[in-house]
């Protein structure tokens, strides 16, 4: 279960990194669930909240909903986490 949580977090980060959603470029919070099976929806949301608490995701409230982006000051840390968890080469 713990390994699944780490994989979900790493996939969330990788998706945002691949799309270059860093710093001032944001995406809607609800889009974080895209690409995951529907039965994991609640767990994906829990892991996204954990990433916000860790400071790896930055939130920006808007009139049309919550927006998120990767924290550009922690991008090296995020890249290392993705590499180690998903065994990818970024």
PyMOL Python script that loads the backbone (N, CA, C, O; Angstrom):
from pymol import cmd

cmd.read_pdbstr("""\
ATOM      1  N   UNK A   1       0.830  -1.205   0.000  1.00  0.00           N
ATOM      2  CA  UNK A   1       0.000   0.000   0.000  1.00  0.00           C
ATOM      3  C   UNK A   1       0.869   1.262   0.000  1.00  0.00           C
ATOM      4  O   UNK A   1       0.593   2.219  -0.723  1.00  0.00           O
ATOM      5  N   UNK A   2       1.912   1.245   0.816  1.00  0.00           N
ATOM      6  CA  UNK A   2       2.805   2.412   0.881  1.00  0.00           C
ATOM      7  C   UNK A   2       3.496   2.638  -0.465  1.00  0.00           C
ATOM      8  O   UNK A   2       3.664   3.775  -0.907  1.00  0.00           O
ATOM      9  N   UNK A   3       3.891   1.542  -1.106  1.00  0.00           N
ATOM     10  CA  UNK A   3       4.540   1.636  -2.407  1.00  0.00           C
ATOM     11  C   UNK A   3       3.580   2.205  -3.453  1.00  0.00           C
ATOM     12  O   UNK A   3       3.993   2.963  -4.330  1.00  0.00           O
ATOM     13  N   UNK A   4       2.303   1.839  -3.359  1.00  0.00           N
ATOM     14  CA  UNK A   4       1.297   2.360  -4.285  1.00  0.00           C
ATOM     15  C   UNK A   4       1.150   3.869  -4.117  1.00  0.00           C
ATOM     16  O   UNK A   4       1.010   4.596  -5.100  1.00  0.00           O
ATOM     17  N   UNK A   5       1.181   4.335  -2.874  1.00  0.00           N
ATOM     18  CA  UNK A   5       1.071   5.775  -2.601  1.00  0.00           C
ATOM     19  C   UNK A   5       2.241   6.527  -3.214  1.00  0.00           C
ATOM     20  O   UNK A   5       2.064   7.588  -3.812  1.00  0.00           O
ATOM     21  N   UNK A   6       3.441   5.967  -3.060  1.00  0.00           N
ATOM     22  CA  UNK A   6       4.636   6.601  -3.617  1.00  0.00           C
ATOM     23  C   UNK A   6       4.565   6.649  -5.136  1.00  0.00           C
ATOM     24  O   UNK A   6       4.959   7.640  -5.752  1.00  0.00           O
ATOM     25  N   UNK A   7       4.062   5.578  -5.737  1.00  0.00           N
ATOM     26  CA  UNK A   7       3.931   5.522  -7.196  1.00  0.00           C
ATOM     27  C   UNK A   7       2.926   6.553  -7.693  1.00  0.00           C
ATOM     28  O   UNK A   7       3.156   7.209  -8.708  1.00  0.00           O
ATOM     29  N   UNK A   8       1.812   6.696  -6.978  1.00  0.00           N
ATOM     30  CA  UNK A   8       0.805   7.692  -7.354  1.00  0.00           C
ATOM     31  C   UNK A   8       1.402   9.090  -7.285  1.00  0.00           C
ATOM     32  O   UNK A   8       1.215   9.893  -8.200  1.00  0.00           O
ATOM     33  N   UNK A   9       2.122   9.387  -6.199  1.00  0.00           N
ATOM     34  CA  UNK A   9       2.748  10.708  -6.060  1.00  0.00           C
ATOM     35  C   UNK A   9       3.738  10.956  -7.194  1.00  0.00           C
ATOM     36  O   UNK A   9       3.751  12.031  -7.793  1.00  0.00           O
ATOM     37  N   UNK A  10       4.557   9.963  -7.480  1.00  0.00           N
ATOM     38  CA  UNK A  10       5.566  10.123  -8.530  1.00  0.00           C
ATOM     39  C   UNK A  10       4.912  10.307  -9.899  1.00  0.00           C
ATOM     40  O   UNK A  10       5.385  11.113 -10.701  1.00  0.00           O
ATOM     41  N   UNK A  11       3.828   9.571 -10.181  1.00  0.00           N
ATOM     42  CA  UNK A  11       3.135   9.722 -11.462  1.00  0.00           C
ATOM     43  C   UNK A  11       2.490  11.100 -11.581  1.00  0.00           C
ATOM     44  O   UNK A  11       2.499  11.698 -12.657  1.00  0.00           O
ATOM     45  N   UNK A  12       1.929  11.608 -10.480  1.00  0.00           N
ATOM     46  CA  UNK A  12       1.361  12.964 -10.489  1.00  0.00           C
ATOM     47  C   UNK A  12       2.445  13.989 -10.828  1.00  0.00           C
ATOM     48  O   UNK A  12       2.254  14.856 -11.680  1.00  0.00           O
ATOM     49  N   UNK A  13       3.574  13.872 -10.150  1.00  0.00           N
ATOM     50  CA  UNK A  13       4.682  14.804 -10.376  1.00  0.00           C
ATOM     51  C   UNK A  13       5.219  14.678 -11.803  1.00  0.00           C
ATOM     52  O   UNK A  13       5.503  15.681 -12.457  1.00  0.00           O
ATOM     53  N   UNK A  14       5.354  13.439 -12.279  1.00  0.00           N
ATOM     54  CA  UNK A  14       5.877  13.212 -13.626  1.00  0.00           C
ATOM     55  C   UNK A  14       4.957  13.816 -14.689  1.00  0.00           C
ATOM     56  O   UNK A  14       5.421  14.423 -15.654  1.00  0.00           O
ATOM     57  N   UNK A  15       3.664  13.645 -14.499  1.00  0.00           N
ATOM     58  CA  UNK A  15       2.699  14.208 -15.450  1.00  0.00           C
ATOM     59  C   UNK A  15       2.862  15.735 -15.539  1.00  0.00           C
ATOM     60  O   UNK A  15       2.899  16.294 -16.635  1.00  0.00           O
ATOM     61  N   UNK A  16       2.956  16.393 -14.400  1.00  0.00           N
ATOM     62  CA  UNK A  16       3.112  17.851 -14.392  1.00  0.00           C
ATOM     63  C   UNK A  16       4.477  18.263 -14.948  1.00  0.00           C
ATOM     64  O   UNK A  16       4.589  19.276 -15.639  1.00  0.00           O
ATOM     65  N   UNK A  17       5.505  17.482 -14.649  1.00  0.00           N
ATOM     66  CA  UNK A  17       6.858  17.782 -15.134  1.00  0.00           C
ATOM     67  C   UNK A  17       6.930  17.648 -16.649  1.00  0.00           C
ATOM     68  O   UNK A  17       7.540  18.473 -17.330  1.00  0.00           O
ATOM     69  N   UNK A  18       6.295  16.590 -17.172  1.00  0.00           N
ATOM     70  CA  UNK A  18       6.289  16.342 -18.611  1.00  0.00           C
ATOM     71  C   UNK A  18       5.578  17.474 -19.356  1.00  0.00           C
ATOM     72  O   UNK A  18       5.987  17.857 -20.452  1.00  0.00           O
ATOM     73  N   UNK A  19       4.516  18.003 -18.756  1.00  0.00           N
ATOM     74  CA  UNK A  19       3.753  19.099 -19.356  1.00  0.00           C
ATOM     75  C   UNK A  19       4.373  20.468 -19.042  1.00  0.00           C
ATOM     76  O   UNK A  19       3.865  21.500 -19.481  1.00  0.00           O
ATOM     77  N   UNK A  20       5.473  20.466 -18.281  1.00  0.00           N
ATOM     78  CA  UNK A  20       6.188  21.692 -17.916  1.00  0.00           C
ATOM     79  C   UNK A  20       5.310  22.665 -17.121  1.00  0.00           C
ATOM     80  O   UNK A  20       5.359  23.876 -17.337  1.00  0.00           O
ATOM     81  N   UNK A  21       4.512  22.124 -16.204  1.00  0.00           N
ATOM     82  CA  UNK A  21       3.634  22.938 -15.357  1.00  0.00           C
ATOM     83  C   UNK A  21       4.431  23.316 -14.109  1.00  0.00           C
ATOM     84  O   UNK A  21       4.295  22.708 -13.047  1.00  0.00           O
ATOM     85  N   UNK A  22       5.267  24.344 -14.278  1.00  0.00           N
ATOM     86  CA  UNK A  22       6.194  24.750 -13.222  1.00  0.00           C
ATOM     87  C   UNK A  22       6.034  26.243 -12.954  1.00  0.00           C
ATOM     88  O   UNK A  22       5.900  27.042 -13.880  1.00  0.00           O
ATOM     89  N   UNK A  23       6.050  26.606 -11.670  1.00  0.00           N
ATOM     90  CA  UNK A  23       6.010  28.011 -11.282  1.00  0.00           C
ATOM     91  C   UNK A  23       4.734  28.717 -11.678  1.00  0.00           C
ATOM     92  O   UNK A  23       3.657  28.391 -11.178  1.00  0.00           O
ATOM     93  N   UNK A  24       4.846  29.692 -12.583  1.00  0.00           N
ATOM     94  CA  UNK A  24       3.700  30.533 -12.953  1.00  0.00           C
ATOM     95  C   UNK A  24       2.727  29.828 -13.901  1.00  0.00           C
ATOM     96  O   UNK A  24       1.623  30.328 -14.117  1.00  0.00           O
ATOM     97  N   UNK A  25       3.102  28.691 -14.467  1.00  0.00           N
ATOM     98  CA  UNK A  25       2.197  27.948 -15.342  1.00  0.00           C
ATOM     99  C   UNK A  25       1.411  26.959 -14.484  1.00  0.00           C
ATOM    100  O   UNK A  25       1.996  26.121 -13.797  1.00  0.00           O
ATOM    101  N   UNK A  26       0.088  27.059 -14.528  1.00  0.00           N
ATOM    102  CA  UNK A  26      -0.769  26.245 -13.670  1.00  0.00           C
ATOM    103  C   UNK A  26      -1.691  25.341 -14.473  1.00  0.00           C
ATOM    104  O   UNK A  26      -1.897  25.542 -15.670  1.00  0.00           O
ATOM    105  N   UNK A  27      -2.240  24.341 -13.792  1.00  0.00           N
ATOM    106  CA  UNK A  27      -3.278  23.483 -14.362  1.00  0.00           C
ATOM    107  C   UNK A  27      -4.356  23.303 -13.300  1.00  0.00           C
ATOM    108  O   UNK A  27      -4.092  23.459 -12.107  1.00  0.00           O
ATOM    109  N   UNK A  28      -5.552  22.979 -13.729  1.00  0.00           N
ATOM    110  CA  UNK A  28      -6.664  22.832 -12.797  1.00  0.00           C
ATOM    111  C   UNK A  28      -6.443  21.612 -11.907  1.00  0.00           C
ATOM    112  O   UNK A  28      -6.006  20.562 -12.379  1.00  0.00           O
ATOM    113  N   UNK A  29      -6.742  21.753 -10.640  1.00  0.00           N
ATOM    114  CA  UNK A  29      -6.545  20.690  -9.645  1.00  0.00           C
ATOM    115  C   UNK A  29      -7.255  19.398 -10.044  1.00  0.00           C
ATOM    116  O   UNK A  29      -6.714  18.310  -9.846  1.00  0.00           O
ATOM    117  N   UNK A  30      -8.453  19.507 -10.599  1.00  0.00           N
ATOM    118  CA  UNK A  30      -9.235  18.317 -10.966  1.00  0.00           C
ATOM    119  C   UNK A  30      -8.581  17.486 -12.074  1.00  0.00           C
ATOM    120  O   UNK A  30      -8.874  16.298 -12.207  1.00  0.00           O
ATOM    121  N   UNK A  31      -7.705  18.094 -12.863  1.00  0.00           N
ATOM    122  CA  UNK A  31      -7.058  17.345 -13.949  1.00  0.00           C
ATOM    123  C   UNK A  31      -5.990  16.386 -13.423  1.00  0.00           C
ATOM    124  O   UNK A  31      -5.497  15.545 -14.176  1.00  0.00           O
ATOM    125  N   UNK A  32      -5.629  16.497 -12.160  1.00  0.00           N
ATOM    126  CA  UNK A  32      -4.609  15.606 -11.604  1.00  0.00           C
ATOM    127  C   UNK A  32      -5.064  14.155 -11.616  1.00  0.00           C
ATOM    128  O   UNK A  32      -4.230  13.249 -11.647  1.00  0.00           O
ATOM    129  N   UNK A  33      -6.364  13.919 -11.593  1.00  0.00           N
ATOM    130  CA  UNK A  33      -6.898  12.548 -11.582  1.00  0.00           C
ATOM    131  C   UNK A  33      -6.862  11.887 -12.958  1.00  0.00           C
ATOM    132  O   UNK A  33      -6.993  10.667 -13.062  1.00  0.00           O
ATOM    133  N   UNK A  34      -6.685  12.680 -14.010  1.00  0.00           N
ATOM    134  CA  UNK A  34      -6.674  12.124 -15.365  1.00  0.00           C
ATOM    135  C   UNK A  34      -5.543  11.104 -15.501  1.00  0.00           C
ATOM    136  O   UNK A  34      -4.437  11.320 -15.005  1.00  0.00           O
ATOM    137  N   UNK A  35      -5.833   9.999 -16.175  1.00  0.00           N
ATOM    138  CA  UNK A  35      -4.820   8.980 -16.407  1.00  0.00           C
ATOM    139  C   UNK A  35      -4.783   7.899 -15.349  1.00  0.00           C
ATOM    140  O   UNK A  35      -4.088   6.897 -15.512  1.00  0.00           O
ATOM    141  N   UNK A  36      -5.520   8.084 -14.268  1.00  0.00           N
ATOM    142  CA  UNK A  36      -5.595   7.087 -13.212  1.00  0.00           C
ATOM    143  C   UNK A  36      -6.937   6.364 -13.301  1.00  0.00           C
ATOM    144  O   UNK A  36      -7.924   6.951 -13.745  1.00  0.00           O
ATOM    145  N   UNK A  37      -6.988   5.090 -12.881  1.00  0.00           N
ATOM    146  CA  UNK A  37      -8.277   4.390 -12.851  1.00  0.00           C
ATOM    147  C   UNK A  37      -9.250   5.088 -11.896  1.00  0.00           C
ATOM    148  O   UNK A  37      -8.833   5.659 -10.888  1.00  0.00           O
ATOM    149  N   UNK A  38     -10.528   5.043 -12.211  1.00  0.00           N
ATOM    150  CA  UNK A  38     -11.544   5.736 -11.413  1.00  0.00           C
ATOM    151  C   UNK A  38     -11.547   5.304  -9.952  1.00  0.00           C
ATOM    152  O   UNK A  38     -11.789   6.128  -9.069  1.00  0.00           O
ATOM    153  N   UNK A  39     -11.283   4.021  -9.681  1.00  0.00           N
ATOM    154  CA  UNK A  39     -11.323   3.547  -8.299  1.00  0.00           C
ATOM    155  C   UNK A  39     -10.188   4.116  -7.445  1.00  0.00           C
ATOM    156  O   UNK A  39     -10.222   3.992  -6.220  1.00  0.00           O
ATOM    157  N   UNK A  40      -9.190   4.734  -8.068  1.00  0.00           N
ATOM    158  CA  UNK A  40      -8.088   5.350  -7.322  1.00  0.00           C
ATOM    159  C   UNK A  40      -8.304   6.851  -7.108  1.00  0.00           C
ATOM    160  O   UNK A  40      -7.435   7.521  -6.550  1.00  0.00           O
ATOM    161  N   UNK A  41      -9.433   7.381  -7.538  1.00  0.00           N
ATOM    162  CA  UNK A  41      -9.681   8.818  -7.482  1.00  0.00           C
ATOM    163  C   UNK A  41      -9.451   9.444  -6.123  1.00  0.00           C
ATOM    164  O   UNK A  41      -8.810  10.490  -6.023  1.00  0.00           O
ATOM    165  N   UNK A  42      -9.971   8.811  -5.061  1.00  0.00           N
ATOM    166  CA  UNK A  42      -9.827   9.358  -3.710  1.00  0.00           C
ATOM    167  C   UNK A  42      -8.369   9.311  -3.251  1.00  0.00           C
ATOM    168  O   UNK A  42      -7.881  10.243  -2.613  1.00  0.00           O
ATOM    169  N   UNK A  43      -7.679   8.218  -3.583  1.00  0.00           N
ATOM    170  CA  UNK A  43      -6.275   8.079  -3.201  1.00  0.00           C
ATOM    171  C   UNK A  43      -5.398   9.086  -3.946  1.00  0.00           C
ATOM    172  O   UNK A  43      -4.457   9.633  -3.372  1.00  0.00           O
ATOM    173  N   UNK A  44      -5.701   9.331  -5.214  1.00  0.00           N
ATOM    174  CA  UNK A  44      -4.957  10.326  -5.995  1.00  0.00           C
ATOM    175  C   UNK A  44      -5.128  11.697  -5.354  1.00  0.00           C
ATOM    176  O   UNK A  44      -4.166  12.455  -5.228  1.00  0.00           O
ATOM    177  N   UNK A  45      -6.344  12.009  -4.953  1.00  0.00           N
ATOM    178  CA  UNK A  45      -6.598  13.299  -4.300  1.00  0.00           C
ATOM    179  C   UNK A  45      -5.851  13.407  -2.970  1.00  0.00           C
ATOM    180  O   UNK A  45      -5.301  14.462  -2.652  1.00  0.00           O
ATOM    181  N   UNK A  46      -5.829  12.323  -2.195  1.00  0.00           N
ATOM    182  CA  UNK A  46      -5.100  12.323  -0.922  1.00  0.00           C
ATOM    183  C   UNK A  46      -3.611  12.551  -1.145  1.00  0.00           C
ATOM    184  O   UNK A  46      -2.980  13.302  -0.401  1.00  0.00           O
ATOM    185  N   UNK A  47      -3.051  11.916  -2.153  1.00  0.00           N
ATOM    186  CA  UNK A  47      -1.618  12.077  -2.433  1.00  0.00           C
ATOM    187  C   UNK A  47      -1.309  13.472  -2.974  1.00  0.00           C
ATOM    188  O   UNK A  47      -0.241  14.018  -2.697  1.00  0.00           O
ATOM    189  N   UNK A  48      -2.225  14.049  -3.736  1.00  0.00           N
ATOM    190  CA  UNK A  48      -2.041  15.423  -4.218  1.00  0.00           C
ATOM    191  C   UNK A  48      -2.012  16.389  -3.027  1.00  0.00           C
ATOM    192  O   UNK A  48      -1.195  17.310  -2.987  1.00  0.00           O
ATOM    193  N   UNK A  49      -2.900  16.173  -2.069  1.00  0.00           N
ATOM    194  CA  UNK A  49      -2.908  17.014  -0.858  1.00  0.00           C
ATOM    195  C   UNK A  49      -1.611  16.850  -0.072  1.00  0.00           C
ATOM    196  O   UNK A  49      -1.097  17.815   0.494  1.00  0.00           O
ATOM    197  N   UNK A  50      -1.084  15.633  -0.039  1.00  0.00           N
ATOM    198  CA  UNK A  50       0.187  15.381   0.643  1.00  0.00           C
ATOM    199  C   UNK A  50       1.328  16.130  -0.055  1.00  0.00           C
ATOM    200  O   UNK A  50       2.202  16.686   0.611  1.00  0.00           O
ATOM    201  N   UNK A  51       1.322  16.146  -1.386  1.00  0.00           N
ATOM    202  CA  UNK A  51       2.349  16.881  -2.136  1.00  0.00           C
ATOM    203  C   UNK A  51       2.256  18.382  -1.878  1.00  0.00           C
ATOM    204  O   UNK A  51       3.273  19.074  -1.857  1.00  0.00           O
ATOM    205  N   UNK A  52       1.045  18.883  -1.682  1.00  0.00           N
ATOM    206  CA  UNK A  52       0.861  20.298  -1.344  1.00  0.00           C
ATOM    207  C   UNK A  52       1.450  20.568   0.035  1.00  0.00           C
ATOM    208  O   UNK A  52       2.131  21.574   0.238  1.00  0.00           O
ATOM    209  N   UNK A  53       1.186  19.664   0.991  1.00  0.00           N
ATOM    210  CA  UNK A  53       1.739  19.819   2.346  1.00  0.00           C
ATOM    211  C   UNK A  53       3.261  19.765   2.337  1.00  0.00           C
ATOM    212  O   UNK A  53       3.917  20.470   3.105  1.00  0.00           O
ATOM    213  N   UNK A  54       3.829  18.918   1.456  1.00  0.00           N
ATOM    214  CA  UNK A  54       5.285  18.797   1.335  1.00  0.00           C
ATOM    215  C   UNK A  54       5.911  20.039   0.703  1.00  0.00           C
ATOM    216  O   UNK A  54       7.111  20.278   0.842  1.00  0.00           O
ATOM    217  N   UNK A  55       5.098  20.819   0.016  1.00  0.00           N
ATOM    218  CA  UNK A  55       5.616  22.005  -0.650  1.00  0.00           C
ATOM    219  C   UNK A  55       6.086  21.743  -2.072  1.00  0.00           C
ATOM    220  O   UNK A  55       6.681  22.623  -2.695  1.00  0.00           O
ATOM    221  N   UNK A  56       5.833  20.556  -2.593  1.00  0.00           N
ATOM    222  CA  UNK A  56       6.234  20.240  -3.966  1.00  0.00           C
ATOM    223  C   UNK A  56       5.220  20.747  -4.969  1.00  0.00           C
ATOM    224  O   UNK A  56       5.570  21.036  -6.113  1.00  0.00           O
ATOM    225  N   UNK A  57       3.968  20.857  -4.556  1.00  0.00           N
ATOM    226  CA  UNK A  57       2.927  21.452  -5.390  1.00  0.00           C
ATOM    227  C   UNK A  57       2.528  22.784  -4.777  1.00  0.00           C
ATOM    228  O   UNK A  57       2.354  22.895  -3.563  1.00  0.00           O
ATOM    229  N   UNK A  58       2.388  23.783  -5.621  1.00  0.00           N
ATOM    230  CA  UNK A  58       1.954  25.111  -5.195  1.00  0.00           C
ATOM    231  C   UNK A  58       0.515  25.296  -5.663  1.00  0.00           C
ATOM    232  O   UNK A  58       0.173  24.948  -6.793  1.00  0.00           O
ATOM    233  N   UNK A  59      -0.318  25.839  -4.797  1.00  0.00           N
ATOM    234  CA  UNK A  59      -1.716  26.073  -5.174  1.00  0.00           C
ATOM    235  C   UNK A  59      -1.941  27.544  -5.478  1.00  0.00           C
ATOM    236  O   UNK A  59      -1.255  28.424  -4.957  1.00  0.00           O
ATOM    237  N   UNK A  60      -2.922  27.784  -6.333  1.00  0.00           N
ATOM    238  CA  UNK A  60      -3.317  29.145  -6.666  1.00  0.00           C
ATOM    239  C   UNK A  60      -4.836  29.154  -6.781  1.00  0.00           C
ATOM    240  O   UNK A  60      -5.383  28.663  -7.768  1.00  0.00           O
ATOM    241  N   UNK A  61      -5.524  29.709  -5.783  1.00  0.00           N
ATOM    242  CA  UNK A  61      -6.987  29.784  -5.882  1.00  0.00           C
ATOM    243  C   UNK A  61      -7.401  30.819  -6.926  1.00  0.00           C
ATOM    244  O   UNK A  61      -6.836  31.911  -6.991  1.00  0.00           O
ATOM    245  N   UNK A  62      -8.390  30.464  -7.739  1.00  0.00           N
ATOM    246  CA  UNK A  62      -8.913  31.392  -8.741  1.00  0.00           C
ATOM    247  C   UNK A  62     -10.429  31.399  -8.639  1.00  0.00           C
ATOM    248  O   UNK A  62     -11.010  30.606  -7.898  1.00  0.00           O
ATOM    249  N   UNK A  63     -11.063  32.284  -9.373  1.00  0.00           N
ATOM    250  CA  UNK A  63     -12.526  32.370  -9.348  1.00  0.00           C
ATOM    251  C   UNK A  63     -13.166  31.137  -9.983  1.00  0.00           C
ATOM    252  O   UNK A  63     -14.329  30.835  -9.713  1.00  0.00           O
ATOM    253  N   UNK A  64     -12.419  30.426 -10.822  1.00  0.00           N
ATOM    254  CA  UNK A  64     -12.968  29.261 -11.518  1.00  0.00           C
ATOM    255  C   UNK A  64     -12.423  27.946 -10.967  1.00  0.00           C
ATOM    256  O   UNK A  64     -12.585  26.906 -11.605  1.00  0.00           O
ATOM    257  N   UNK A  65     -11.783  27.965  -9.799  1.00  0.00           N
ATOM    258  CA  UNK A  65     -11.319  26.743  -9.150  1.00  0.00           C
ATOM    259  C   UNK A  65      -9.852  26.790  -8.774  1.00  0.00           C
ATOM    260  O   UNK A  65      -9.131  27.728  -9.114  1.00  0.00           O
ATOM    261  N   UNK A  66      -9.433  25.767  -8.073  1.00  0.00           N
ATOM    262  CA  UNK A  66      -8.062  25.676  -7.586  1.00  0.00           C
ATOM    263  C   UNK A  66      -7.120  25.256  -8.709  1.00  0.00           C
ATOM    264  O   UNK A  66      -7.412  24.323  -9.458  1.00  0.00           O
ATOM    265  N   UNK A  67      -5.993  25.948  -8.820  1.00  0.00           N
ATOM    266  CA  UNK A  67      -4.963  25.646  -9.807  1.00  0.00           C
ATOM    267  C   UNK A  67      -3.712  25.168  -9.062  1.00  0.00           C
ATOM    268  O   UNK A  67      -3.465  25.592  -7.933  1.00  0.00           O
ATOM    269  N   UNK A  68      -2.924  24.290  -9.688  1.00  0.00           N
ATOM    270  CA  UNK A  68      -1.690  23.798  -9.078  1.00  0.00           C
ATOM    271  C   UNK A  68      -0.539  23.842 -10.080  1.00  0.00           C
ATOM    272  O   UNK A  68      -0.744  23.821 -11.294  1.00  0.00           O
ATOM    273  N   UNK A  69       0.676  23.904  -9.536  1.00  0.00           N
ATOM    274  CA  UNK A  69       1.883  23.817 -10.359  1.00  0.00           C
ATOM    275  C   UNK A  69       3.006  23.259  -9.495  1.00  0.00           C
ATOM    276  O   UNK A  69       2.899  23.225  -8.269  1.00  0.00           O
ATOM    277  N   UNK A  70       4.074  22.827 -10.137  1.00  0.00           N
ATOM    278  CA  UNK A  70       5.241  22.339  -9.412  1.00  0.00           C
ATOM    279  C   UNK A  70       6.002  23.519  -8.825  1.00  0.00           C
ATOM    280  O   UNK A  70       6.075  24.586  -9.435  1.00  0.00           O
ATOM    281  N   UNK A  71       6.560  23.326  -7.651  1.00  0.00           N
ATOM    282  CA  UNK A  71       7.365  24.346  -7.002  1.00  0.00           C
ATOM    283  C   UNK A  71       8.727  24.391  -7.695  1.00  0.00           C
ATOM    284  O   UNK A  71       9.506  23.442  -7.599  1.00  0.00           O
ATOM    285  N   UNK A  72       9.013  25.491  -8.392  1.00  0.00           N
ATOM    286  CA  UNK A  72      10.252  25.572  -9.181  1.00  0.00           C
ATOM    287  C   UNK A  72      11.504  25.558  -8.309  1.00  0.00           C
ATOM    288  O   UNK A  72      12.588  25.223  -8.787  1.00  0.00           O
ATOM    289  N   UNK A  73      11.363  25.920  -7.037  1.00  0.00           N
ATOM    290  CA  UNK A  73      12.521  25.905  -6.134  1.00  0.00           C
ATOM    291  C   UNK A  73      12.877  24.497  -5.672  1.00  0.00           C
ATOM    292  O   UNK A  73      13.961  24.280  -5.130  1.00  0.00           O
ATOM    293  N   UNK A  74      11.979  23.543  -5.878  1.00  0.00           N
ATOM    294  CA  UNK A  74      12.236  22.164  -5.455  1.00  0.00           C
ATOM    295  C   UNK A  74      12.279  21.202  -6.643  1.00  0.00           C
ATOM    296  O   UNK A  74      12.083  19.998  -6.476  1.00  0.00           O
ATOM    297  N   UNK A  75      12.531  21.726  -7.831  1.00  0.00           N
ATOM    298  CA  UNK A  75      12.462  20.916  -9.040  1.00  0.00           C
ATOM    299  C   UNK A  75      13.525  19.819  -9.070  1.00  0.00           C
ATOM    300  O   UNK A  75      13.253  18.730  -9.577  1.00  0.00           O
ATOM    301  N   UNK A  76      14.707  20.067  -8.552  1.00  0.00           N
ATOM    302  CA  UNK A  76      15.761  19.038  -8.509  1.00  0.00           C
ATOM    303  C   UNK A  76      15.337  17.901  -7.598  1.00  0.00           C
ATOM    304  O   UNK A  76      15.494  16.727  -7.934  1.00  0.00           O
ATOM    305  N   UNK A  77      14.801  18.260  -6.448  1.00  0.00           N
ATOM    306  CA  UNK A  77      14.287  17.270  -5.487  1.00  0.00           C
ATOM    307  C   UNK A  77      13.170  16.431  -6.119  1.00  0.00           C
ATOM    308  O   UNK A  77      13.129  15.211  -5.963  1.00  0.00           O
ATOM    309  N   UNK A  78      12.275  17.103  -6.827  1.00  0.00           N
ATOM    310  CA  UNK A  78      11.153  16.437  -7.490  1.00  0.00           C
ATOM    311  C   UNK A  78      11.659  15.487  -8.572  1.00  0.00           C
ATOM    312  O   UNK A  78      11.197  14.350  -8.666  1.00  0.00           O
ATOM    313  N   UNK A  79      12.609  15.949  -9.392  1.00  0.00           N
ATOM    314  CA  UNK A  79      13.173  15.106 -10.449  1.00  0.00           C
ATOM    315  C   UNK A  79      13.822  13.847  -9.871  1.00  0.00           C
ATOM    316  O   UNK A  79      13.649  12.753 -10.408  1.00  0.00           O
ATOM    317  N   UNK A  80      14.563  14.005  -8.780  1.00  0.00           N
ATOM    318  CA  UNK A  80      15.210  12.857  -8.144  1.00  0.00           C
ATOM    319  C   UNK A  80      14.173  11.870  -7.613  1.00  0.00           C
ATOM    320  O   UNK A  80      14.348  10.658  -7.732  1.00  0.00           O
ATOM    321  N   UNK A  81      13.109  12.381  -7.038  1.00  0.00           N
ATOM    322  CA  UNK A  81      12.037  11.529  -6.516  1.00  0.00           C
ATOM    323  C   UNK A  81      11.385  10.729  -7.649  1.00  0.00           C
ATOM    324  O   UNK A  81      11.145   9.530  -7.514  1.00  0.00           O
ATOM    325  N   UNK A  82      11.104  11.407  -8.763  1.00  0.00           N
ATOM    326  CA  UNK A  82      10.501  10.729  -9.915  1.00  0.00           C
ATOM    327  C   UNK A  82      11.435   9.631 -10.434  1.00  0.00           C
ATOM    328  O   UNK A  82      11.001   8.506 -10.681  1.00  0.00           O
ATOM    329  N   UNK A  83      12.709   9.962 -10.598  1.00  0.00           N
ATOM    330  CA  UNK A  83      13.701   8.997 -11.104  1.00  0.00           C
ATOM    331  C   UNK A  83      13.786   7.780 -10.203  1.00  0.00           C
ATOM    332  O   UNK A  83      13.782   6.647 -10.684  1.00  0.00           O
ATOM    333  N   UNK A  84      13.863   8.006  -8.901  1.00  0.00           N
ATOM    334  CA  UNK A  84      14.042   6.907  -7.954  1.00  0.00           C
ATOM    335  C   UNK A  84      12.787   6.059  -7.802  1.00  0.00           C
ATOM    336  O   UNK A  84      12.884   4.843  -7.634  1.00  0.00           O
ATOM    337  N   UNK A  85      11.620   6.673  -7.857  1.00  0.00           N
ATOM    338  CA  UNK A  85      10.383   5.940  -7.643  1.00  0.00           C
ATOM    339  C   UNK A  85       9.911   5.219  -8.900  1.00  0.00           C
ATOM    340  O   UNK A  85       9.526   4.051  -8.837  1.00  0.00           O
ATOM    341  N   UNK A  86       9.937   5.898 -10.032  1.00  0.00           N
ATOM    342  CA  UNK A  86       9.434   5.311 -11.269  1.00  0.00           C
ATOM    343  C   UNK A  86      10.528   4.683 -12.130  1.00  0.00           C
ATOM    344  O   UNK A  86      10.246   4.084 -13.167  1.00  0.00           O
ATOM    345  N   UNK A  87      11.785   4.829 -11.687  1.00  0.00           N
ATOM    346  CA  UNK A  87      12.932   4.302 -12.443  1.00  0.00           C
ATOM    347  C   UNK A  87      12.975   4.863 -13.859  1.00  0.00           C
ATOM    348  O   UNK A  87      13.198   4.136 -14.828  1.00  0.00           O
ATOM    349  N   UNK A  88      12.754   6.189 -13.959  1.00  0.00           N
ATOM    350  CA  UNK A  88      12.774   6.871 -15.247  1.00  0.00           C
ATOM    351  C   UNK A  88      14.002   7.741 -15.385  1.00  0.00           C
ATOM    352  O   UNK A  88      14.650   8.086 -14.397  1.00  0.00           O
ATOM    353  N   UNK A  89      14.312   8.086 -16.597  1.00  0.00           N
ATOM    354  CA  UNK A  89      15.412   8.995 -16.890  1.00  0.00           C
ATOM    355  C   UNK A  89      14.817  10.293 -17.424  1.00  0.00           C
ATOM    356  O   UNK A  89      14.325  10.331 -18.551  1.00  0.00           O
ATOM    357  N   UNK A  90      14.859  11.336 -16.637  1.00  0.00           N
ATOM    358  CA  UNK A  90      14.283  12.617 -17.067  1.00  0.00           C
ATOM    359  C   UNK A  90      15.384  13.471 -17.656  1.00  0.00           C
ATOM    360  O   UNK A  90      15.129  14.596 -18.084  1.00  0.00           O
TER     361      UNK A  90
END
""", "prot")
cmd.dss("prot")
cmd.show_as("cartoon", "prot")
cmd.util.cbc("prot")
cmd.orient("prot")
